[in-house]
Amino acid sequence: MTPAPARVLFLHGGPGLTCQLERDRYGDSLPVRWWDQPHFEAEQLGAFDRLVDAAVEELHRLSHIANGPIALLASSFGAHLALALIEQVPAKVNRLSIVGGILDLRTALVRLGFRVAEQNQDASLATASQNARQSTDSASLWALIDSLFSVPNLLHFYWGPTATLQREAMDELAATGALFHVPTYQAVLNDFMTRRPAPPVTWRGSADVWIGRCDPYALPSDAESWRGVLPQASVQFVETGHFPHLELAPSVWMPEV
């Protein structure tokens, strides 16, 4: 059977991650374009703008095929791509769903650092987290990121307690080197961290935000932060880690399915 045309563009996180976990889990069963974002060399200038340009191009392509606007499904850092798209091409987007999205990058990484440091009893990581929280410079944030990257069981902190199969699938993909492209992460974040926070959006389409209660990046107060950016958003806390769309059935985060 030929799959139906995609009505949803998925914007994965990272930056530098992949959609392979989603493709392995859902295949063609959902009307979603599991789009792998382009890779960059670590020294690439303007990498975030290039990433946005690529996403705009893919959105236009899908919208042309569908002969109408497309829904966005954004995970983690992909939320920033989604916000850029509804600012640049609002008429092409009819719905926005954010699963485990990140608004403030530094705050999220500091929270993760303290969570991992506490559970692993890692004093050096706790120090790096404290330095990044107290500073606004990029050097302290990259020092925290380097410390996090050295944690052997880091990926396990992203999942809820019942997501054993999903965690194992991520571990297997990481072991092959196909989960994460580090140079892209470096290039996009280097560009992104120099930017001012985006203002609240003027787009007023339907918006939903799902936040995992076990997400190491998240706190209950994030609901108000999301409503500050997307005043019309329905913000829901769910019993997952950082990837609600991989732990919960699509009927939860894609109500139209």
TORKOLZA-959272 format. One line per 3 residues: number of its first residue (from 1); their letters; for each residue z, x, y of C-alpha. Coordinates in nm, 2 decimals. Example, Ala and Ser with C-alpha at 12.3 -4.5 7.8 and 13.67 -1.06 7.14 Angstrom:
1 = AS = 0.78/1.23/-0.45; 0.71/1.37/-0.11
This chain:
1 = MTP = 0.00/0.00/0.00; -0.09/0.13/0.35; 0.22/0.15/0.57
4 = APA = 0.23/-0.07/0.87; 0.16/0.10/1.21; 0.47/0.26/1.36
7 = RVL = 0.65/0.04/1.62; 0.93/0.29/1.67; 0.92/0.66/1.78
10 = FLH = 1.21/0.86/1.64; 1.34/1.15/1.86; 1.54/1.38/1.65
13 = GGP = 1.82/1.61/1.77; 1.89/1.97/1.78; 1.69/2.06/1.97
16 = GLT = 1.50/2.23/1.69; 1.60/2.00/1.40; 1.35/1.82/1.18
19 = CQL = 1.29/1.47/1.05; 1.28/1.58/0.69; 1.61/1.41/0.60
22 = ERD = 1.49/1.09/0.74; 1.15/1.11/0.56; 1.33/1.19/0.23
25 = RYG = 1.56/0.89/0.27; 1.33/0.63/0.41; 0.97/0.74/0.34
28 = DSL = 0.73/0.48/0.47; 0.97/0.19/0.42; 1.04/0.15/0.79
31 = PVR = 0.79/0.11/1.08; 0.91/0.44/1.23; 0.72/0.75/1.33
34 = WWD = 0.94/1.03/1.21; 0.80/1.27/1.46; 0.88/1.65/1.43
37 = QPH = 0.90/1.79/1.78; 0.71/2.11/1.86; 0.87/2.45/1.82
40 = FEA = 0.89/2.72/2.09; 0.97/3.09/2.11; 1.32/3.17/2.24
43 = EQL = 1.17/3.31/2.56; 0.96/3.01/2.64; 1.01/2.90/3.01
46 = GAF = 1.02/2.53/3.09; 1.08/2.44/2.72; 1.25/2.11/2.79
49 = DRL = 0.97/2.00/3.02; 0.72/2.09/2.75; 0.92/1.90/2.50
52 = VDA = 0.92/1.59/2.72; 0.54/1.63/2.78; 0.49/1.63/2.40
55 = AVE = 0.70/1.33/2.36; 0.51/1.14/2.63; 0.18/1.23/2.46
58 = ELH = 0.31/1.10/2.12; 0.44/0.78/2.29; 0.11/0.72/2.45
61 = RLS = -0.07/0.77/2.11; 0.16/0.52/1.93; 0.14/0.27/2.21
64 = HIA = -0.24/0.28/2.20; -0.24/0.22/1.83; 0.01/-0.06/1.86
67 = NGP = -0.17/-0.20/2.16; 0.16/-0.24/2.34; 0.50/-0.08/2.42
70 = IAL = 0.70/0.11/2.15; 1.07/0.12/2.07; 1.26/0.45/2.08
73 = LAS = 1.52/0.56/1.83; 1.70/0.87/1.95; 1.95/1.08/1.76
76 = SFG = 2.19/1.34/1.91; 2.01/1.56/2.18; 1.71/1.33/2.13
79 = AHL = 1.88/1.09/2.36; 1.79/1.31/2.65; 1.42/1.29/2.55
82 = ALA = 1.46/0.92/2.54; 1.61/0.90/2.89; 1.32/1.12/3.02
85 = LIE = 1.06/0.89/2.86; 1.21/0.57/3.00; 1.21/0.74/3.34
88 = QVP = 0.85/0.87/3.32; 0.67/0.59/3.13; 0.90/0.29/3.13
91 = AKV = 0.62/0.04/3.07; 0.55/0.21/2.73; 0.91/0.14/2.60
94 = NRL = 1.03/-0.20/2.50; 1.36/-0.11/2.34; 1.60/0.19/2.32
97 = SIV = 1.84/0.26/2.03; 2.06/0.57/2.04; 2.24/0.68/1.72
100 = GGI = 2.50/0.96/1.77; 2.36/1.05/2.11; 2.50/1.33/2.33
103 = LDL = 2.53/1.28/2.70; 2.72/1.59/2.82; 2.62/1.89/2.62
106 = RTA = 2.91/2.12/2.71; 3.17/1.85/2.65; 3.02/1.77/2.31
109 = LVR = 3.02/2.14/2.20; 3.37/2.20/2.32; 3.50/1.90/2.13
112 = LGF = 3.32/2.03/1.82; 3.46/2.37/1.87; 3.82/2.25/1.89
115 = RVA = 3.78/2.02/1.59; 3.64/2.30/1.37; 3.89/2.56/1.50
118 = EQN = 4.18/2.33/1.43; 4.07/2.24/1.07; 3.97/2.60/0.99
121 = QDA = 4.26/2.75/1.17; 4.02/2.97/1.36; 4.19/3.13/1.66
124 = SLA = 3.88/3.30/1.79; 3.68/2.98/1.79; 3.96/2.80/1.97
127 = TAS = 3.95/3.07/2.24; 3.57/3.04/2.27; 3.61/2.66/2.30
130 = QNA = 3.88/2.70/2.57; 3.67/2.94/2.77; 3.37/2.71/2.76
133 = RQS = 3.58/2.41/2.87; 3.73/2.60/3.17; 3.40/2.75/3.28
136 = TDS = 3.06/2.62/3.40; 2.85/2.92/3.33; 2.60/2.95/3.05
139 = ASL = 2.75/3.27/2.91; 3.07/3.10/2.80; 2.87/2.81/2.64
142 = WAL = 2.64/3.04/2.45; 2.95/3.24/2.33; 3.09/2.91/2.19
145 = IDS = 2.75/2.83/2.03; 2.74/3.17/1.87; 3.09/3.12/1.73
148 = LFS = 3.00/2.78/1.59; 2.69/2.92/1.43; 2.90/3.17/1.24
151 = VPN = 3.12/2.89/1.07; 3.01/2.87/0.71; 3.10/2.50/0.66
154 = LLH = 2.99/2.38/1.01; 2.74/2.12/0.89; 3.01/1.94/0.69
157 = FYW = 3.18/1.84/1.02; 2.89/1.62/1.11; 2.94/1.36/0.84
160 = GPT = 3.17/1.08/0.76; 3.41/1.11/0.46; 3.19/0.90/0.23
163 = ATL = 2.86/1.07/0.32; 2.86/1.31/0.02; 2.50/1.27/-0.08
166 = QRE = 2.37/1.30/0.28; 2.58/1.61/0.34; 2.45/1.77/0.02
169 = AMD = 2.09/1.69/0.12; 2.15/1.86/0.46; 2.30/2.16/0.29
172 = ELA = 2.00/2.19/0.06; 1.75/2.16/0.34; 1.95/2.42/0.54
175 = ATG = 1.94/2.66/0.24; 1.56/2.66/0.25; 1.55/2.74/0.62
178 = ALF = 1.37/2.42/0.69; 1.65/2.23/0.87; 1.67/2.40/1.20
181 = HVP = 1.45/2.62/1.42; 1.68/2.85/1.62; 1.43/2.98/1.88
184 = TYQ = 1.35/2.63/1.98; 1.72/2.55/2.02; 1.76/2.86/2.24
187 = AVL = 1.46/2.79/2.46; 1.52/2.42/2.52; 1.89/2.46/2.59
190 = NDF = 1.83/2.76/2.82; 1.60/2.53/3.02; 1.81/2.22/2.99
193 = MTR = 2.14/2.38/3.10; 2.00/2.47/3.44; 1.93/2.10/3.53
196 = RPA = 2.15/1.86/3.71; 2.27/1.55/3.52; 2.02/1.27/3.52
199 = PPV = 2.11/0.97/3.74; 2.15/0.62/3.59; 1.82/0.49/3.48
202 = TWR = 1.64/0.20/3.65; 1.48/0.08/3.33; 1.63/-0.24/3.22
205 = GSA = 1.50/-0.29/2.87; 1.72/-0.37/2.57; 1.95/-0.08/2.48
208 = DVW = 2.19/-0.02/2.19; 2.42/0.28/2.14; 2.59/0.35/1.81
211 = IGR = 2.87/0.61/1.80; 3.03/0.73/1.48; 3.41/0.72/1.48
214 = CDP = 3.41/1.05/1.28; 3.15/1.22/1.50; 3.31/1.55/1.62
217 = YAL = 3.11/1.52/1.95; 3.25/1.17/2.04; 3.55/1.00/2.18
220 = PSD = 3.62/0.63/2.25; 3.59/0.70/2.62; 3.22/0.78/2.57
223 = AES = 3.15/0.40/2.57; 3.20/0.39/2.95; 3.00/0.71/3.00
226 = WRG = 2.70/0.55/2.82; 2.74/0.23/3.02; 2.73/0.44/3.33
229 = VLP = 2.39/0.57/3.24; 2.26/0.25/3.06; 2.45/-0.04/3.22
232 = QAS = 2.28/-0.30/3.00; 2.36/-0.11/2.67; 2.56/-0.26/2.39
235 = VQF = 2.79/0.02/2.27; 2.93/0.00/1.92; 3.16/0.23/1.72
238 = VET = 3.08/0.25/1.35; 3.24/0.42/1.05; 3.02/0.73/1.03
241 = GHF = 2.98/1.08/1.15; 2.72/1.21/1.39; 2.42/1.05/1.21
244 = PHL = 2.47/0.67/1.19; 2.11/0.62/1.10; 2.15/0.83/0.78
247 = ELA = 2.49/0.68/0.68; 2.43/0.31/0.75; 2.16/0.07/0.64
250 = PSV = 1.87/0.02/0.88; 1.97/-0.35/0.92; 2.26/-0.21/1.13
253 = WMP = 2.07/0.02/1.37; 1.73/-0.15/1.35; 1.82/-0.52/1.38
256 = EV = 1.45/-0.62/1.39; 1.39/-0.48/1.04
